[in-house]
Amino acid sequence: MANKRNGTLYTGMTSNLVQRVWQHREGLGGFSRRYDCKMLVWFEIHATMETAIAREKQIKAGSRAKKLMLIEADNPSWRDLWLQIVDGSA
């Protein structure tokens, strides 16, 4: 999640991406409300919770530059991917 291009980033994992992104968009989490992180700019889907948790830890341990590279490799325009996940094309 991000608040704008090259802005504040939030990294997390969930078992329900649509619900969690909706919560961020509605400002229901403290971090998302405080920093206005309402745009889904990047995501990965994993087969198991174990692999998702391991990947989240890996990403969180990485540098901001690495996070920006992940986003820009798949989403160079930083478009909000919300509609992509809502309509089921994710």
PDB file as gemmi writes it, atoms N, CA and C in Angstrom:
CRYST1    1.000    1.000    1.000  90.00  90.00  90.00 P 1                      
ATOM      1  N   MET A   1       0.862  -1.167   0.000  1.00  0.00           N  
ATOM      2  CA  MET A   1       0.000   0.000   0.000  1.00  0.00           C  
ATOM      3  C   MET A   1       0.907   1.228   0.000  1.00  0.00           C  
ATOM      4  N   ALA A   2       0.416   2.309  -0.606  1.00  0.00           N  
ATOM      5  CA  ALA A   2       1.173   3.560  -0.656  1.00  0.00           C  
ATOM      6  C   ALA A   2       0.196   4.726  -0.579  1.00  0.00           C  
ATOM      7  N   ASN A   3       0.728   5.882  -0.224  1.00  0.00           N  
ATOM      8  CA  ASN A   3      -0.125   7.065  -0.206  1.00  0.00           C  
ATOM      9  C   ASN A   3       0.004   7.882  -1.487  1.00  0.00           C  
ATOM     10  N   LYS A   4       1.117   7.703  -2.207  1.00  0.00           N  
ATOM     11  CA  LYS A   4       1.344   8.376  -3.485  1.00  0.00           C  
ATOM     12  C   LYS A   4       2.600   7.766  -4.103  1.00  0.00           C  
ATOM     13  N   ARG A   5       2.895   8.118  -5.325  1.00  0.00           N  
ATOM     14  CA  ARG A   5       4.104   7.627  -5.980  1.00  0.00           C  
ATOM     15  C   ARG A   5       5.327   8.026  -5.153  1.00  0.00           C  
ATOM     16  N   ASN A   6       6.180   7.058  -4.871  1.00  0.00           N  
ATOM     17  CA  ASN A   6       7.392   7.265  -4.081  1.00  0.00           C  
ATOM     18  C   ASN A   6       7.114   7.813  -2.683  1.00  0.00           C  
ATOM     19  N   GLY A   7       5.905   7.627  -2.191  1.00  0.00           N  
ATOM     20  CA  GLY A   7       5.534   8.117  -0.867  1.00  0.00           C  
ATOM     21  C   GLY A   7       5.730   7.069   0.205  1.00  0.00           C  
ATOM     22  N   THR A   8       4.907   7.149   1.226  1.00  0.00           N  
ATOM     23  CA  THR A   8       4.953   6.206   2.336  1.00  0.00           C  
ATOM     24  C   THR A   8       4.468   4.843   1.862  1.00  0.00           C  
ATOM     25  N   LEU A   9       5.174   3.790   2.284  1.00  0.00           N  
ATOM     26  CA  LEU A   9       4.835   2.427   1.903  1.00  0.00           C  
ATOM     27  C   LEU A   9       4.416   1.629   3.125  1.00  0.00           C  
ATOM     28  N   TYR A  10       3.454   0.734   2.927  1.00  0.00           N  
ATOM     29  CA  TYR A  10       3.030  -0.197   3.967  1.00  0.00           C  
ATOM     30  C   TYR A  10       3.132  -1.600   3.391  1.00  0.00           C  
ATOM     31  N   THR A  11       3.792  -2.490   4.102  1.00  0.00           N  
ATOM     32  CA  THR A  11       3.917  -3.887   3.695  1.00  0.00           C  
ATOM     33  C   THR A  11       3.208  -4.756   4.720  1.00  0.00           C  
ATOM     34  N   GLY A  12       2.381  -5.655   4.238  1.00  0.00           N  
ATOM     35  CA  GLY A  12       1.680  -6.563   5.125  1.00  0.00           C  
ATOM     36  C   GLY A  12       1.245  -7.796   4.368  1.00  0.00           C  
ATOM     37  N   MET A  13       0.673  -8.747   5.089  1.00  0.00           N  
ATOM     38  CA  MET A  13       0.130  -9.939   4.436  1.00  0.00           C  
ATOM     39  C   MET A  13      -1.231 -10.229   5.032  1.00  0.00           C  
ATOM     40  N   THR A  14      -2.046 -10.918   4.250  1.00  0.00           N  
ATOM     41  CA  THR A  14      -3.410 -11.203   4.664  1.00  0.00           C  
ATOM     42  C   THR A  14      -3.904 -12.456   3.969  1.00  0.00           C  
ATOM     43  N   SER A  15      -4.918 -13.067   4.535  1.00  0.00           N  
ATOM     44  CA  SER A  15      -5.563 -14.200   3.871  1.00  0.00           C  
ATOM     45  C   SER A  15      -6.746 -13.742   3.026  1.00  0.00           C  
ATOM     46  N   ASN A  16      -7.090 -12.452   3.116  1.00  0.00           N  
ATOM     47  CA  ASN A  16      -8.207 -11.906   2.340  1.00  0.00           C  
ATOM     48  C   ASN A  16      -7.806 -10.534   1.809  1.00  0.00           C  
ATOM     49  N   LEU A  17      -7.199 -10.519   0.630  1.00  0.00           N  
ATOM     50  CA  LEU A  17      -6.645  -9.279   0.072  1.00  0.00           C  
ATOM     51  C   LEU A  17      -7.720  -8.223  -0.166  1.00  0.00           C  
ATOM     52  N   VAL A  18      -8.843  -8.601  -0.729  1.00  0.00           N  
ATOM     53  CA  VAL A  18      -9.900  -7.621  -1.013  1.00  0.00           C  
ATOM     54  C   VAL A  18     -10.363  -6.945   0.275  1.00  0.00           C  
ATOM     55  N   GLN A  19     -10.638  -7.745   1.295  1.00  0.00           N  
ATOM     56  CA  GLN A  19     -11.096  -7.179   2.565  1.00  0.00           C  
ATOM     57  C   GLN A  19     -10.034  -6.276   3.177  1.00  0.00           C  
ATOM     58  N   ARG A  20      -8.784  -6.710   3.170  1.00  0.00           N  
ATOM     59  CA  ARG A  20      -7.719  -5.925   3.815  1.00  0.00           C  
ATOM     60  C   ARG A  20      -7.473  -4.614   3.083  1.00  0.00           C  
ATOM     61  N   VAL A  21      -7.477  -4.645   1.767  1.00  0.00           N  
ATOM     62  CA  VAL A  21      -7.289  -3.397   1.009  1.00  0.00           C  
ATOM     63  C   VAL A  21      -8.463  -2.458   1.261  1.00  0.00           C  
ATOM     64  N   TRP A  22      -9.672  -3.002   1.305  1.00  0.00           N  
ATOM     65  CA  TRP A  22     -10.845  -2.174   1.614  1.00  0.00           C  
ATOM     66  C   TRP A  22     -10.664  -1.492   2.971  1.00  0.00           C  
ATOM     67  N   GLN A  23     -10.175  -2.228   3.970  1.00  0.00           N  
ATOM     68  CA  GLN A  23      -9.943  -1.650   5.296  1.00  0.00           C  
ATOM     69  C   GLN A  23      -8.942  -0.500   5.223  1.00  0.00           C  
ATOM     70  N   HIS A  24      -7.874  -0.675   4.457  1.00  0.00           N  
ATOM     71  CA  HIS A  24      -6.909   0.419   4.288  1.00  0.00           C  
ATOM     72  C   HIS A  24      -7.562   1.613   3.603  1.00  0.00           C  
ATOM     73  N   ARG A  25      -8.317   1.356   2.546  1.00  0.00           N  
ATOM     74  CA  ARG A  25      -8.961   2.434   1.800  1.00  0.00           C  
ATOM     75  C   ARG A  25      -9.947   3.220   2.668  1.00  0.00           C  
ATOM     76  N   GLU A  26     -10.564   2.529   3.618  1.00  0.00           N  
ATOM     77  CA  GLU A  26     -11.517   3.173   4.524  1.00  0.00           C  
ATOM     78  C   GLU A  26     -10.828   3.803   5.736  1.00  0.00           C  
ATOM     79  N   GLY A  27      -9.517   3.651   5.843  1.00  0.00           N  
ATOM     80  CA  GLY A  27      -8.778   4.225   6.969  1.00  0.00           C  
ATOM     81  C   GLY A  27      -9.042   3.519   8.280  1.00  0.00           C  
ATOM     82  N   LEU A  28      -9.318   2.216   8.235  1.00  0.00           N  
ATOM     83  CA  LEU A  28      -9.665   1.484   9.447  1.00  0.00           C  
ATOM     84  C   LEU A  28      -8.459   1.011  10.246  1.00  0.00           C  
ATOM     85  N   GLY A  29      -7.279   1.060   9.678  1.00  0.00           N  
ATOM     86  CA  GLY A  29      -6.068   0.707  10.413  1.00  0.00           C  
ATOM     87  C   GLY A  29      -5.349   1.972  10.849  1.00  0.00           C  
ATOM     88  N   GLY A  30      -4.651   1.907  11.945  1.00  0.00           N  
ATOM     89  CA  GLY A  30      -3.958   3.092  12.454  1.00  0.00           C  
ATOM     90  C   GLY A  30      -2.920   3.640  11.489  1.00  0.00           C  
ATOM     91  N   PHE A  31      -2.098   2.750  10.927  1.00  0.00           N  
ATOM     92  CA  PHE A  31      -1.041   3.200  10.015  1.00  0.00           C  
ATOM     93  C   PHE A  31      -1.647   3.794   8.754  1.00  0.00           C  
ATOM     94  N   SER A  32      -2.618   3.097   8.172  1.00  0.00           N  
ATOM     95  CA  SER A  32      -3.217   3.587   6.925  1.00  0.00           C  
ATOM     96  C   SER A  32      -3.942   4.912   7.138  1.00  0.00           C  
ATOM     97  N   ARG A  33      -4.555   5.078   8.286  1.00  0.00           N  
ATOM     98  CA  ARG A  33      -5.240   6.337   8.583  1.00  0.00           C  
ATOM     99  C   ARG A  33      -4.219   7.458   8.806  1.00  0.00           C  
ATOM    100  N   ARG A  34      -3.164   7.164   9.557  1.00  0.00           N  
ATOM    101  CA  ARG A  34      -2.166   8.183   9.876  1.00  0.00           C  
ATOM    102  C   ARG A  34      -1.409   8.648   8.642  1.00  0.00           C  
ATOM    103  N   TYR A  35      -1.038   7.691   7.771  1.00  0.00           N  
ATOM    104  CA  TYR A  35      -0.194   8.026   6.621  1.00  0.00           C  
ATOM    105  C   TYR A  35      -0.952   8.015   5.292  1.00  0.00           C  
ATOM    106  N   ASP A  36      -2.262   7.804   5.333  1.00  0.00           N  
ATOM    107  CA  ASP A  36      -3.123   7.857   4.148  1.00  0.00           C  
ATOM    108  C   ASP A  36      -2.712   6.845   3.076  1.00  0.00           C  
ATOM    109  N   CYS A  37      -2.272   5.657   3.504  1.00  0.00           N  
ATOM    110  CA  CYS A  37      -1.858   4.603   2.563  1.00  0.00           C  
ATOM    111  C   CYS A  37      -3.102   3.863   2.083  1.00  0.00           C  
ATOM    112  N   LYS A  38      -3.644   4.322   0.974  1.00  0.00           N  
ATOM    113  CA  LYS A  38      -4.904   3.788   0.468  1.00  0.00           C  
ATOM    114  C   LYS A  38      -4.799   3.193  -0.927  1.00  0.00           C  
ATOM    115  N   MET A  39      -3.638   3.267  -1.539  1.00  0.00           N  
ATOM    116  CA  MET A  39      -3.458   2.745  -2.899  1.00  0.00           C  
ATOM    117  C   MET A  39      -2.745   1.404  -2.858  1.00  0.00           C  
ATOM    118  N   LEU A  40      -3.356   0.403  -3.460  1.00  0.00           N  
ATOM    119  CA  LEU A  40      -2.688  -0.888  -3.623  1.00  0.00           C  
ATOM    120  C   LEU A  40      -1.818  -0.774  -4.864  1.00  0.00           C  
ATOM    121  N   VAL A  41      -0.507  -0.783  -4.686  1.00  0.00           N  
ATOM    122  CA  VAL A  41       0.392  -0.594  -5.830  1.00  0.00           C  
ATOM    123  C   VAL A  41       1.176  -1.850  -6.191  1.00  0.00           C  
ATOM    124  N   TRP A  42       1.093  -2.876  -5.331  1.00  0.00           N  
ATOM    125  CA  TRP A  42       1.822  -4.117  -5.611  1.00  0.00           C  
ATOM    126  C   TRP A  42       1.315  -5.206  -4.687  1.00  0.00           C  
ATOM    127  N   PHE A  43       1.279  -6.439  -5.177  1.00  0.00           N  
ATOM    128  CA  PHE A  43       0.932  -7.578  -4.323  1.00  0.00           C  
ATOM    129  C   PHE A  43       1.455  -8.860  -4.948  1.00  0.00           C  
ATOM    130  N   GLU A  44       1.588  -9.868  -4.102  1.00  0.00           N  
ATOM    131  CA  GLU A  44       1.928 -11.226  -4.518  1.00  0.00           C  
ATOM    132  C   GLU A  44       0.899 -12.159  -3.901  1.00  0.00           C  
ATOM    133  N   ILE A  45       0.619 -13.250  -4.584  1.00  0.00           N  
ATOM    134  CA  ILE A  45      -0.264 -14.277  -4.052  1.00  0.00           C  
ATOM    135  C   ILE A  45       0.564 -15.535  -3.823  1.00  0.00           C  
ATOM    136  N   HIS A  46       0.376 -16.146  -2.646  1.00  0.00           N  
ATOM    137  CA  HIS A  46       1.122 -17.345  -2.283  1.00  0.00           C  
ATOM    138  C   HIS A  46       0.166 -18.494  -2.002  1.00  0.00           C  
ATOM    139  N   ALA A  47       0.643 -19.713  -2.224  1.00  0.00           N  
ATOM    140  CA  ALA A  47      -0.183 -20.906  -2.053  1.00  0.00           C  
ATOM    141  C   ALA A  47      -0.447 -21.231  -0.586  1.00  0.00           C  
ATOM    142  N   THR A  48       0.482 -20.874   0.296  1.00  0.00           N  
ATOM    143  CA  THR A  48       0.313 -21.185   1.718  1.00  0.00           C  
ATOM    144  C   THR A  48       0.595 -19.964   2.575  1.00  0.00           C  
ATOM    145  N   MET A  49       0.034 -19.962   3.774  1.00  0.00           N  
ATOM    146  CA  MET A  49       0.304 -18.876   4.716  1.00  0.00           C  
ATOM    147  C   MET A  49       1.779 -18.850   5.102  1.00  0.00           C  
ATOM    148  N   GLU A  50       2.388 -20.026   5.196  1.00  0.00           N  
ATOM    149  CA  GLU A  50       3.795 -20.104   5.579  1.00  0.00           C  
ATOM    150  C   GLU A  50       4.683 -19.377   4.571  1.00  0.00           C  
ATOM    151  N   THR A  51       4.436 -19.598   3.279  1.00  0.00           N  
ATOM    152  CA  THR A  51       5.259 -18.914   2.269  1.00  0.00           C  
ATOM    153  C   THR A  51       4.949 -17.419   2.241  1.00  0.00           C  
ATOM    154  N   ALA A  52       3.698 -17.064   2.479  1.00  0.00           N  
ATOM    155  CA  ALA A  52       3.333 -15.646   2.507  1.00  0.00           C  
ATOM    156  C   ALA A  52       4.017 -14.931   3.673  1.00  0.00           C  
ATOM    157  N   ILE A  53       4.021 -15.562   4.837  1.00  0.00           N  
ATOM    158  CA  ILE A  53       4.660 -14.961   6.017  1.00  0.00           C  
ATOM    159  C   ILE A  53       6.161 -14.826   5.801  1.00  0.00           C  
ATOM    160  N   ALA A  54       6.777 -15.848   5.252  1.00  0.00           N  
ATOM    161  CA  ALA A  54       8.224 -15.794   4.988  1.00  0.00           C  
ATOM    162  C   ALA A  54       8.551 -14.680   4.003  1.00  0.00           C  
ATOM    163  N   ARG A  55       7.734 -14.539   2.972  1.00  0.00           N  
ATOM    164  CA  ARG A  55       7.976 -13.489   1.974  1.00  0.00           C  
ATOM    165  C   ARG A  55       7.761 -12.110   2.574  1.00  0.00           C  
ATOM    166  N   GLU A  56       6.731 -11.948   3.406  1.00  0.00           N  
ATOM    167  CA  GLU A  56       6.501 -10.660   4.059  1.00  0.00           C  
ATOM    168  C   GLU A  56       7.714 -10.261   4.893  1.00  0.00           C  
ATOM    169  N   LYS A  57       8.248 -11.205   5.647  1.00  0.00           N  
ATOM    170  CA  LYS A  57       9.428 -10.915   6.475  1.00  0.00           C  
ATOM    171  C   LYS A  57      10.618 -10.527   5.608  1.00  0.00           C  
ATOM    172  N   GLN A  58      10.783 -11.217   4.489  1.00  0.00           N  
ATOM    173  CA  GLN A  58      11.881 -10.903   3.570  1.00  0.00           C  
ATOM    174  C   GLN A  58      11.736  -9.484   3.016  1.00  0.00           C  
ATOM    175  N   ILE A  59      10.536  -9.135   2.604  1.00  0.00           N  
ATOM    176  CA  ILE A  59      10.307  -7.797   2.038  1.00  0.00           C  
ATOM    177  C   ILE A  59      10.500  -6.730   3.107  1.00  0.00           C  
ATOM    178  N   LYS A  60       9.943  -6.939   4.287  1.00  0.00           N  
ATOM    179  CA  LYS A  60      10.079  -5.951   5.362  1.00  0.00           C  
ATOM    180  C   LYS A  60      11.538  -5.745   5.765  1.00  0.00           C  
ATOM    181  N   ALA A  61      12.343  -6.791   5.664  1.00  0.00           N  
ATOM    182  CA  ALA A  61      13.762  -6.682   6.019  1.00  0.00           C  
ATOM    183  C   ALA A  61      14.569  -5.982   4.934  1.00  0.00           C  
ATOM    184  N   GLY A  62      14.003  -5.877   3.749  1.00  0.00           N  
ATOM    185  CA  GLY A  62      14.714  -5.264   2.631  1.00  0.00           C  
ATOM    186  C   GLY A  62      14.703  -3.745   2.715  1.00  0.00           C  
ATOM    187  N   SER A  63      15.501  -3.155   1.899  1.00  0.00           N  
ATOM    188  CA  SER A  63      15.605  -1.698   1.868  1.00  0.00           C  
ATOM    189  C   SER A  63      14.415  -1.073   1.143  1.00  0.00           C  
ATOM    190  N   ARG A  64      14.236   0.205   1.352  1.00  0.00           N  
ATOM    191  CA  ARG A  64      13.202   0.946   0.620  1.00  0.00           C  
ATOM    192  C   ARG A  64      13.458   0.853  -0.879  1.00  0.00           C  
ATOM    193  N   ALA A  65      14.708   0.930  -1.285  1.00  0.00           N  
ATOM    194  CA  ALA A  65      15.050   0.846  -2.710  1.00  0.00           C  
ATOM    195  C   ALA A  65      14.578  -0.475  -3.310  1.00  0.00           C  
ATOM    196  N   LYS A  66      14.734  -1.568  -2.580  1.00  0.00           N  
ATOM    197  CA  LYS A  66      14.272  -2.863  -3.075  1.00  0.00           C  
ATOM    198  C   LYS A  66      12.754  -2.897  -3.196  1.00  0.00           C  
ATOM    199  N   LYS A  67      12.059  -2.284  -2.242  1.00  0.00           N  
ATOM    200  CA  LYS A  67      10.600  -2.231  -2.305  1.00  0.00           C  
ATOM    201  C   LYS A  67      10.150  -1.411  -3.509  1.00  0.00           C  
ATOM    202  N   LEU A  68      10.807  -0.302  -3.753  1.00  0.00           N  
ATOM    203  CA  LEU A  68      10.473   0.517  -4.916  1.00  0.00           C  
ATOM    204  C   LEU A  68      10.714  -0.246  -6.212  1.00  0.00           C  
ATOM    205  N   MET A  69      11.786  -1.033  -6.263  1.00  0.00           N  
ATOM    206  CA  MET A  69      12.073  -1.835  -7.455  1.00  0.00           C  
ATOM    207  C   MET A  69      10.982  -2.880  -7.680  1.00  0.00           C  
ATOM    208  N   LEU A  70      10.487  -3.507  -6.621  1.00  0.00           N  
ATOM    209  CA  LEU A  70       9.397  -4.480  -6.755  1.00  0.00           C  
ATOM    210  C   LEU A  70       8.159  -3.822  -7.358  1.00  0.00           C  
ATOM    211  N   ILE A  71       7.801  -2.671  -6.833  1.00  0.00           N  
ATOM    212  CA  ILE A  71       6.620  -1.963  -7.332  1.00  0.00           C  
ATOM    213  C   ILE A  71       6.812  -1.574  -8.790  1.00  0.00           C  
ATOM    214  N   GLU A  72       7.918  -0.930  -9.092  1.00  0.00           N  
ATOM    215  CA  GLU A  72       8.118  -0.376 -10.430  1.00  0.00           C  
ATOM    216  C   GLU A  72       8.366  -1.431 -11.493  1.00  0.00           C  
ATOM    217  N   ALA A  73       8.774  -2.634 -11.095  1.00  0.00           N  
ATOM    218  CA  ALA A  73       8.954  -3.707 -12.076  1.00  0.00           C  
ATOM    219  C   ALA A  73       7.611  -4.132 -12.667  1.00  0.00           C  
ATOM    220  N   ASP A  74       6.565  -4.163 -11.848  1.00  0.00           N  
ATOM    221  CA  ASP A  74       5.241  -4.592 -12.309  1.00  0.00           C  
ATOM    222  C   ASP A  74       4.259  -3.446 -12.504  1.00  0.00           C  
ATOM    223  N   ASN A  75       4.513  -2.325 -11.869  1.00  0.00           N  
ATOM    224  CA  ASN A  75       3.556  -1.222 -11.880  1.00  0.00           C  
ATOM    225  C   ASN A  75       4.303   0.116 -11.969  1.00  0.00           C  
ATOM    226  N   PRO A  76       4.993   0.364 -13.094  1.00  0.00           N  
ATOM    227  CA  PRO A  76       5.826   1.564 -13.197  1.00  0.00           C  
ATOM    228  C   PRO A  76       5.060   2.878 -13.082  1.00  0.00           C  
ATOM    229  N   SER A  77       3.777   2.867 -13.373  1.00  0.00           N  
ATOM    230  CA  SER A  77       2.989   4.100 -13.273  1.00  0.00           C  
ATOM    231  C   SER A  77       2.345   4.276 -11.893  1.00  0.00           C  
ATOM    232  N   TRP A  78       2.558   3.306 -11.015  1.00  0.00           N  
ATOM    233  CA  TRP A  78       2.000   3.338  -9.659  1.00  0.00           C  
ATOM    234  C   TRP A  78       0.480   3.475  -9.691  1.00  0.00           C  
ATOM    235  N   ARG A  79      -0.177   2.796 -10.613  1.00  0.00           N  
ATOM    236  CA  ARG A  79      -1.641   2.851 -10.649  1.00  0.00           C  
ATOM    237  C   ARG A  79      -2.191   2.055  -9.467  1.00  0.00           C  
ATOM    238  N   ASP A  80      -3.363   2.424  -9.008  1.00  0.00           N  
ATOM    239  CA  ASP A  80      -4.018   1.723  -7.912  1.00  0.00           C  
ATOM    240  C   ASP A  80      -4.600   0.421  -8.459  1.00  0.00           C  
ATOM    241  N   LEU A  81      -4.221  -0.710  -7.893  1.00  0.00           N  
ATOM    242  CA  LEU A  81      -4.632  -2.024  -8.369  1.00  0.00           C  
ATOM    243  C   LEU A  81      -5.932  -2.509  -7.735  1.00  0.00           C  
ATOM    244  N   TRP A  82      -6.601  -1.652  -7.004  1.00  0.00           N  
ATOM    245  CA  TRP A  82      -7.832  -2.013  -6.303  1.00  0.00           C  
ATOM    246  C   TRP A  82      -8.856  -2.652  -7.243  1.00  0.00           C  
ATOM    247  N   LEU A  83      -9.149  -2.022  -8.365  1.00  0.00           N  
ATOM    248  CA  LEU A  83     -10.161  -2.575  -9.274  1.00  0.00           C  
ATOM    249  C   LEU A  83      -9.739  -3.923  -9.835  1.00  0.00           C  
ATOM    250  N   GLN A  84      -8.459  -4.120 -10.031  1.00  0.00           N  
ATOM    251  CA  GLN A  84      -7.951  -5.397 -10.526  1.00  0.00           C  
ATOM    252  C   GLN A  84      -8.289  -6.537  -9.571  1.00  0.00           C  
ATOM    253  N   ILE A  85      -8.175  -6.301  -8.279  1.00  0.00           N  
ATOM    254  CA  ILE A  85      -8.479  -7.377  -7.329  1.00  0.00           C  
ATOM    255  C   ILE A  85      -9.963  -7.508  -7.066  1.00  0.00           C  
ATOM    256  N   VAL A  86     -10.706  -6.410  -7.158  1.00  0.00           N  
ATOM    257  CA  VAL A  86     -12.141  -6.459  -6.908  1.00  0.00           C  
ATOM    258  C   VAL A  86     -12.865  -7.204  -8.026  1.00  0.00           C  
ATOM    259  N   ASP A  87     -12.447  -6.988  -9.261  1.00  0.00           N  
ATOM    260  CA  ASP A  87     -13.146  -7.656 -10.373  1.00  0.00           C  
ATOM    261  C   ASP A  87     -12.666  -9.081 -10.591  1.00  0.00           C  
ATOM    262  N   GLY A  88     -11.708  -9.528  -9.751  1.00  0.00           N  
ATOM    263  CA  GLY A  88     -11.287 -10.927  -9.789  1.00  0.00           C  
ATOM    264  C   GLY A  88     -10.220 -11.261 -10.793  1.00  0.00           C  
ATOM    265  N   SER A  89      -9.587 -10.271 -11.377  1.00  0.00           N  
ATOM    266  CA  SER A  89      -8.540 -10.580 -12.363  1.00  0.00           C  
ATOM    267  C   SER A  89      -7.184 -10.805 -11.720  1.00  0.00           C  
ATOM    268  N   ALA A  90      -7.126 -10.767 -10.387  1.00  0.00           N  
ATOM    269  CA  ALA A  90      -5.863 -11.013  -9.682  1.00  0.00           C  
ATOM    270  C   ALA A  90      -5.675 -12.498  -9.432  1.00  0.00           C  
TER     271      ALA A  90                                                      
END                                                                             
